[in-house]
Amino acid sequence: MLRQCPYHGIPVCIQLETFYNRLTPSSRNMLDASSGGVLLSKSYTEGFALIESITANTYQWPTVRATPAP
């Protein structure tokens, strides 16, 4: 939604904190491990760049989704 309205005016710090606080515990742990500590202890620019990097890398790898049993 934020990408559809690039002039939303929401500061990066609020975007990052909201995103991080809404993650599942396992996703938060993965992101913290990727950042070498707690993500929110990084600068907001570093944290946002890390998430962008992870996102770009994730799109390069296909995922296998289980199909429901008939």
N, C-alpha and C positions, 0 to 999 in steps of 0.2 A: 504494500500500500504506500509506503514512503517513497518507493522508486517511481510510482505513478504520479506523485506530486512532489517534484524535487524542491519546490519553494515552500515547503510546509513550515519552515522556521523552527522545527524542534531541534534543540542543540544535540550534538553528538553524545555528550555525556548522558543526557536523559535517554536517548535511543539505546545506548550501550547498557546502562543500568537496568532499563526495563526489559530488554532482551535477556540479559543474564539472569535476572530475578525470576523470569517466567520459564526458564529451562527446567527439565527434569533433573533430579539429583545426579543421575548417571551422565547426562549430557554436560552438566556443570562440571563434574569431575574430569571429564575428557577435555573440556576447554581449559580448565585450570592446569591440567597436566601439560597441555600443548603450550601454555604460556610460561611454563617453568615456575609456577606458583599460583597465586590467586589472580585471575584475570583482572579484577578491579583494582589490583595494586599497581597495574601498569598505567601509563598515561592513556587517556581516552583515544588518542590517535593511534597508539600502538595496539590497543585492544581491538579497535575497529579494523585496523589493517590485518590483524591475525584472523579475525572472523572472515574477512573478505578472502584471504588466502585459503583458509580451510574450505570455504564455499566453492571457490574456483577449482580446487583440487577434487572436491567431492563430485562435481559435475563431470569430471573426466572419467570416472569409474562407474560402470553400470552396477545396479543393485539387483539382487535376486529377491523377488517377492513371492511369498508362499501363495499358492492358489487355493481357494477354499475347496473342500471336498464336495463332490456332487451330492 
